[in-house]
C-alpha cells in the first residue's frame, strides 16, 4: 500500500515500513504520531484520490532520531577586488519510519 502525504510543507510518496528523512519535527525521539494530510492512497486494486485530502485516511509514523545534516557552504568571491565571503549551515533533520497506512470509509 502506498500513500502520498504532505508533511512540513513537502510531499512524500511512502510505503509501509519506509524510512524517511524530513525537516525537523516537533516530536521527541521514539514518539509515534499520525499524518492526517493524505493526498492519495493506492492499495493493490484501487486508487483513492483526495480532493484535496482522502477522507479518513492516515499514516502512522514513529520518530527514529533527530540530527544535523551535512554542512552546506555558500562561497562568494569577486576577482581582483579582494572580496570573498564564506557562509554555511547544517540543516536540522528527523528520520521517521512509516508504521502503517489506513484508509477510512469512502
N, CA, C and O atoms as a DFTB+ gen file, in Angstrom:
424 C
 N C O
     1  1       0.852      -1.171       0.000
     2  2       0.000       0.000       0.000
     3  2       0.898       1.234       0.000
     4  3       1.865       1.305       0.758
     5  1       0.575       2.203      -0.851
     6  2       1.330       3.441      -0.960
     7  2       0.436       4.628      -0.628
     8  3      -0.784       4.564      -0.780
     9  1       1.056       5.707      -0.175
    10  2       0.310       6.930       0.113
    11  2       1.171       8.134      -0.231
    12  3       2.393       8.105      -0.082
    13  1       0.525       9.182      -0.688
    14  2       1.175      10.461      -0.924
    15  2       0.740      11.382       0.202
    16  3      -0.440      11.712       0.320
    17  1       1.700      11.802       1.037
    18  2       1.381      12.596       2.223
    19  2       2.052      13.958       2.144
    20  3       3.068      14.137       1.474
    21  1       1.455      14.911       2.848
    22  2       2.012      16.249       2.956
    23  2       2.506      16.426       4.381
    24  3       1.736      16.302       5.334
    25  1       3.803      16.718       4.526
    26  2       4.417      16.849       5.846
    27  2       5.452      17.956       5.799
    28  3       6.351      17.929       4.958
    29  1       5.339      18.921       6.684
    30  2       6.282      20.040       6.786
    31  2       6.416      20.805       5.479
    32  3       7.510      21.256       5.139
    33  1       5.325      20.958       4.742
    34  2       5.364      21.724       3.515
    35  2       5.887      20.979       2.304
    36  3       6.013      21.574       1.234
    37  1       6.196      19.696       2.434
    38  2       6.681      18.878       1.318
    39  2       5.774      17.668       1.160
    40  3       5.074      17.272       2.092
    41  1       5.798      17.087      -0.035
    42  2       5.007      15.891      -0.295
    43  2       5.939      14.696      -0.452
    44  3       6.995      14.797      -1.077
    45  1       5.536      13.561       0.123
    46  2       6.339      12.341       0.095
    47  2       5.465      11.165      -0.320
    48  3       4.330      11.037       0.140
    49  1       5.993      10.308      -1.190
    50  2       5.336       9.066      -1.560
    51  2       5.919       7.984      -0.663
    52  3       7.117       7.710      -0.732
    53  1       5.089       7.360       0.186
    54  2       5.586       6.427       1.193
    55  2       4.918       5.066       1.058
    56  3       3.785       4.954       0.591
    57  1       5.640       4.040       1.474
    58  2       5.138       2.679       1.606
    59  2       5.210       2.307       3.079
    60  3       5.899       2.970       3.855
    61  1       4.509       1.256       3.467
    62  2       4.608       0.778       4.846
    63  2       6.023       0.259       5.073
    64  3       6.558      -0.484       4.250
    65  1       6.628       0.655       6.198
    66  2       7.970       0.223       6.535
    67  2       9.076       1.121       6.008
    68  3      10.246       0.878       6.304
    69  1       8.746       2.150       5.238
    70  2       9.759       3.059       4.692
    71  2      10.386       3.908       5.782
    72  3       9.763       4.187       6.807
    73  1      11.638       4.320       5.547
    74  2      12.322       5.270       6.408
    75  2      12.510       6.554       5.619
    76  3      13.037       6.524       4.507
    77  1      12.085       7.687       6.179
    78  2      12.162       8.986       5.512
    79  2      13.033       9.939       6.299
    80  3      13.113       9.859       7.525
    81  1      13.689      10.847       5.586
    82  2      14.400      11.955       6.199
    83  2      13.639      13.224       5.860
    84  3      13.486      13.568       4.688
    85  1      13.158      13.924       6.892
    86  2      12.347      15.127       6.703
    87  2      12.930      16.257       7.543
    88  3      13.792      16.028       8.392
    89  1      12.451      17.486       7.300
    90  2      12.857      18.608       8.139
    91  2      12.456      18.336       9.585
    92  3      11.547      17.550       9.850
    93  1      13.138      18.990      10.507
    94  2      12.954      18.728      11.936
    95  2      11.486      18.778      12.349
    96  3      10.766      19.722      12.025
    97  1      11.054      17.736      13.075
    98  2       9.687      17.653      13.585
    99  2       9.666      18.010      15.061
   100  3      10.693      17.965      15.739
   101  1       8.490      18.363      15.549
   102  2       8.313      18.811      16.932
   103  2       8.020      17.672      17.902
   104  3       7.495      17.920      18.987
   105  1       8.338      16.449      17.549
   106  2       8.071      15.292      18.399
   107  2       9.391      14.762      18.958
   108  3      10.406      14.800      18.263
   109  1       9.398      14.268      20.201
   110  2      10.632      13.693      20.741
   111  2      10.958      12.349      20.071
   112  3      10.089      11.714      19.474
   113  1      12.216      11.936      20.182
   114  2      12.638      10.657      19.598
   115  2      11.860       9.512      20.230
   116  3      11.639       9.498      21.441
   117  1      11.444       8.552      19.408
   118  2      10.687       7.412      19.883
   119  2       9.189       7.644      19.949
   120  3       8.431       6.708      20.204
   121  1       8.752       8.868      19.724
   122  2       7.331       9.192      19.794
   123  2       6.625       8.759      18.511
   124  3       7.205       8.802      17.426
   125  1       5.360       8.340      18.649
   126  2       4.546       7.953      17.495
   127  2       3.563       9.078      17.198
   128  3       3.056       9.731      18.110
   129  1       3.299       9.298      15.904
   130  2       2.347      10.326      15.502
   131  2       1.662       9.889      14.216
   132  3       2.109       8.959      13.546
   133  1       0.567      10.573      13.879
   134  2      -0.198      10.244      12.675
   135  2      -0.211      11.445      11.742
   136  3      -0.388      12.585      12.172
   137  1      -0.021      11.167      10.456
   138  2      -0.139      12.189       9.431
   139  2      -1.543      12.068       8.850
   140  3      -1.906      11.038       8.282
   141  1      -2.327      13.131       8.998
   142  2      -3.705      13.098       8.512
   143  2      -3.866      13.798       7.166
   144  3      -4.933      13.727       6.556
   145  1      -2.821      14.470       6.702
   146  2      -2.863      15.126       5.393
   147  2      -2.412      14.130       4.327
   148  3      -1.269      14.165       3.873
   149  1      -3.328      13.242       3.937
   150  2      -3.056      12.204       2.941
   151  2      -3.737      12.625       1.642
   152  3      -4.955      12.803       1.602
   153  1      -2.953      12.781       0.587
   154  2      -3.470      13.273      -0.687
   155  2      -3.905      12.149      -1.616
   156  3      -4.799      12.345      -2.439
   157  1      -3.287      10.972      -1.500
   158  2      -3.568       9.864      -2.404
   159  2      -3.199       8.564      -1.709
   160  3      -2.179       8.495      -1.023
   161  1      -4.021       7.530      -1.881
   162  2      -3.723       6.203      -1.334
   163  2      -3.924       5.180      -2.448
   164  3      -4.947       5.184      -3.132
   165  1      -2.934       4.304      -2.622
   166  2      -3.030       3.232      -3.612
   167  2      -2.911       1.915      -2.860
   168  3      -1.840       1.577      -2.356
   169  1      -4.037       1.154      -2.783
   170  2      -3.922      -0.208      -2.285
   171  2      -3.843      -1.094      -3.525
   172  3      -3.902      -0.575      -4.639
   173  1      -3.718      -2.362      -3.378
   174  2      -3.470      -3.249      -4.507
   175  2      -4.388      -3.073      -5.702
   176  3      -3.931      -3.151      -6.843
   177  1      -5.663      -2.840      -5.471
   178  2      -6.641      -2.817      -6.570
   179  2      -7.165      -1.433      -6.907
   180  3      -7.494      -1.158      -8.061
   181  1      -7.246      -0.561      -5.917
   182  2      -7.953       0.694      -6.098
   183  2      -7.083       1.884      -5.709
   184  3      -6.241       1.789      -4.816
   185  1      -7.298       3.000      -6.389
   186  2      -6.611       4.245      -6.071
   187  2      -7.625       5.229      -5.506
   188  3      -8.644       5.512      -6.136
   189  1      -7.342       5.748      -4.316
   190  2      -8.209       6.728      -3.661
   191  2      -7.546       8.097      -3.801
   192  3      -6.468       8.338      -3.258
   193  1      -8.213       8.989      -4.542
   194  2      -7.668      10.324      -4.772
   195  2      -8.478      11.315      -3.949
   196  3      -9.707      11.326      -4.006
   197  1      -7.783      12.144      -3.186
   198  2      -8.451      13.124      -2.343
   199  2      -8.738      14.408      -3.098
   200  3      -8.136      14.696      -4.132
   201  1      -9.674      15.170      -2.553
   202  2      -9.958      16.469      -3.148
   203  2     -10.142      17.510      -2.042
   204  3     -11.294      17.853      -1.778
   205  1      -9.154      18.024      -1.396
   206  2      -7.729      17.756      -1.582
   207  2      -7.206      16.586      -0.751
   208  3      -6.139      16.055      -1.061
   209  1      -7.921      16.166       0.294
   210  2      -7.442      15.082       1.154
   211  2      -8.350      13.869       1.050
   212  3      -9.544      14.001       0.781
   213  1      -7.782      12.681       1.264
   214  2      -8.575      11.450       1.304
   215  2      -9.256      11.398       2.665
   216  3      -8.591      11.447       3.699
   217  1     -10.570      11.301       2.663
   218  2     -11.354      11.345       3.894
   219  2     -11.064      10.117       4.757
   220  3     -11.196       8.981       4.302
   221  1     -10.666      10.360       6.012
   222  2     -10.455       9.284       6.970
   223  2      -9.143       8.541       6.842
   224  3      -8.889       7.623       7.622
   225  1      -8.304       8.898       5.894
   226  2      -7.024       8.198       5.722
   227  2      -5.978       8.795       6.655
   228  3      -5.984       9.996       6.927
   229  1      -5.086       7.945       7.140
   230  2      -3.986       8.435       7.962
   231  2      -2.794       7.498       7.836
   232  3      -2.930       6.321       7.502
   233  1      -1.631       8.056       8.112
   234  2      -0.379       7.311       8.053
   235  2       0.260       7.390       9.434
   236  3       0.565       8.478       9.922
   237  1       0.461       6.234      10.058
   238  2       1.077       6.173      11.384
   239  2       2.596       6.117      11.222
   240  3       3.116       5.316      10.444
   241  1       3.309       6.983      11.970
   242  2       4.767       7.069      11.865
   243  2       5.393       7.084      13.257
   244  3       4.724       7.316      14.263
   245  1       6.699       6.829      13.276
   246  2       7.475       6.887      14.518
   247  2       8.747       7.659      14.243
   248  3       9.397       7.449      13.219
   249  1       9.114       8.571      15.170
   250  2      10.342       9.349      15.036
   251  2      11.509       8.478      15.487
   252  3      11.532       7.992      16.618
   253  1      12.475       8.284      14.594
   254  2      13.639       7.454      14.919
   255  2      14.733       8.279      15.602
   256  3      15.234       7.898      16.660
   257  1      15.106       9.424      14.985
   258  2      16.157      10.265      15.573
   259  2      16.111      11.664      14.974
   260  3      15.530      11.885      13.912
   261  1      16.738      12.608      15.681
   262  2      16.951      13.973      15.213
   263  2      18.457      14.166      15.058
   264  3      19.237      13.669      15.870
   265  1      18.862      14.886      14.020
   266  2      20.289      15.098      13.806
   267  2      20.513      16.293      12.887
   268  3      19.567      16.859      12.340
   269  1      21.787      16.669      12.726
   270  2      22.165      17.732      11.813
   271  2      22.660      17.108      10.520
   272  3      23.420      16.139      10.550
   273  1      22.239      17.652       9.389
   274  2      22.648      17.140       8.088
   275  2      24.060      17.573       7.740
   276  3      24.765      18.160       8.561
   277  1      24.466      17.277       6.511
   278  2      25.788      17.675       6.042
   279  2      25.882      19.194       5.958
   280  3      24.878      19.877       5.755
   281  1      27.084      19.710       6.116
   282  2      27.288      21.142       6.033
   283  2      27.149      21.615       4.590
   284  3      27.703      21.017       3.668
   285  1      26.397      22.700       4.414
   286  2      26.226      23.330       3.110
   287  2      26.998      24.638       3.157
   288  3      26.763      25.464       4.040
   289  1      27.922      24.839       2.209
   290  2      28.772      26.029       2.203
   291  2      28.391      26.912       1.023
   292  3      28.284      26.440      -0.109
   293  1      28.186      28.212       1.300
   294  2      27.945      29.204       0.256
   295  2      29.169      30.106       0.212
   296  3      29.460      30.803       1.184
   297  1      29.886      30.100      -0.903
   298  2      31.111      30.883      -1.053
   299  2      30.915      31.933      -2.133
   300  3      30.528      31.610      -3.256
   301  1      31.184      33.196      -1.795
   302  2      31.100      34.289      -2.753
   303  2      32.498      34.854      -2.957
   304  3      33.291      34.932      -2.018
   305  1      32.794      35.249      -4.197
   306  2      34.117      35.752      -4.498
   307  2      34.020      36.719      -5.670
   308  3      33.330      36.443      -6.652
   309  1      34.709      37.852      -5.569
   310  2      34.812      38.794      -6.688
   311  2      36.285      38.942      -7.031
   312  3      37.087      39.402      -6.218
   313  1      36.621      38.549      -8.236
   314  2      38.022      38.545      -8.602
   315  2      38.577      39.967      -8.665
   316  3      37.879      40.915      -9.023
   317  1      39.834      40.081      -8.312
   318  2      40.603      41.334      -8.324
   319  2      40.033      42.404      -7.392
   320  3      40.460      43.555      -7.479
   321  1      39.117      42.087      -6.528
   322  2      38.534      43.078      -5.619
   323  2      38.859      42.779      -4.161
   324  3      38.411      43.499      -3.268
   325  1      39.623      41.735      -3.911
   326  2      39.981      41.329      -2.553
   327  2      38.728      41.090      -1.703
   328  3      38.653      41.496      -0.543
   329  1      37.757      40.423      -2.313
   330  2      36.500      40.156      -1.613
   331  2      36.183      38.668      -1.690
   332  3      36.130      38.083      -2.772
   333  1      35.977      38.078      -0.542
   334  2      35.452      36.717      -0.507
   335  2      34.694      36.556       0.801
   336  3      35.057      37.126       1.830
   337  1      33.645      35.772       0.733
   338  2      32.816      35.556       1.912
   339  2      32.382      34.098       1.931
   340  3      31.927      33.566       0.918
   341  1      32.521      33.468       3.064
   342  2      32.111      32.081       3.231
   343  2      31.041      32.018       4.317
   344  3      31.233      32.508       5.429
   345  1      29.940      31.420       3.980
   346  2      28.857      31.198       4.936
   347  2      28.426      29.744       4.805
   348  3      28.570      29.138       3.743
   349  1      27.905      29.196       5.874
   350  2      27.432      27.823       5.808
   351  2      26.445      27.532       6.913
   352  3      26.305      28.303       7.862
   353  1      25.764      26.415       6.779
   354  2      24.845      25.979       7.822
   355  2      24.643      24.478       7.706
   356  3      24.994      23.864       6.698
   357  1      24.077      23.901       8.746
   358  2      23.727      22.484       8.764
   359  2      22.236      22.387       9.033
   360  3      21.742      22.890      10.042
   361  1      21.522      21.735       8.120
   362  2      20.066      21.611       8.233
   363  2      19.704      20.659       9.372
   364  3      20.350      19.626       9.548
   365  1      18.683      21.000      10.138
   366  2      18.203      20.129      11.214
   367  2      17.184      19.167      10.633
   368  3      16.192      19.596      10.044
   369  1      17.418      17.861      10.792
   370  2      16.612      16.833      10.149
   371  2      16.083      15.827      11.156
   372  3      16.584      15.721      12.275
   373  1      15.056      15.086      10.737
   374  2      14.495      13.988      11.529
   375  2      14.352      12.770      10.628
   376  3      13.975      12.891       9.462
   377  1      14.651      11.605      11.170
   378  2      14.383      10.341      10.488
   379  2      13.093       9.770      11.062
   380  3      12.937       9.688      12.280
   381  1      12.164       9.374      10.184
   382  2      10.925       8.755      10.643
   383  2      10.724       7.433       9.913
   384  3      11.222       7.240       8.804
   385  1       9.995       6.534      10.545
   386  2       9.654       5.248       9.936
   387  2       8.132       5.161       9.834
   388  3       7.416       5.442      10.795
   389  1       7.648       4.765       8.651
   390  2       6.208       4.625       8.411
   391  2       5.772       3.262       8.948
   392  3       6.261       2.225       8.500
   393  1       4.862       3.273       9.899
   394  2       4.381       2.035      10.513
   395  2       3.214       1.418       9.737
   396  3       3.240       0.234       9.401
   397  1       2.188       2.235       9.455
   398  2       1.014       1.696       8.769
   399  2       0.282       2.791       8.011
   400  3       0.380       3.974       8.337
   401  1      -0.452       2.364       6.993
   402  2      -1.295       3.248       6.188
   403  2      -2.718       2.712       6.263
   404  3      -2.971       1.552       5.940
   405  1      -3.646       3.566       6.693
   406  2      -5.044       3.125       6.798
   407  2      -5.941       4.054       6.009
   408  3      -5.680       5.252       5.904
   409  1      -7.008       3.486       5.453
   410  2      -7.984       4.240       4.677
   411  2      -9.299       4.233       5.458
   412  3      -9.745       3.182       5.919
   413  1      -9.911       5.396       5.602
   414  2     -11.209       5.479       6.257
   415  2     -12.304       5.079       5.287
   416  3     -12.022       4.680       4.157
   417  1     -13.552       5.183       5.721
   418  2     -14.679       4.849       4.867
   419  2     -14.848       5.927       3.810
   420  3     -14.666       7.114       4.082
   421  1     -15.201       5.500       2.588
   422  2     -15.393       6.463       1.496
   423  2     -16.765       6.345       0.922
   424  3     -17.111       7.075      -0.007
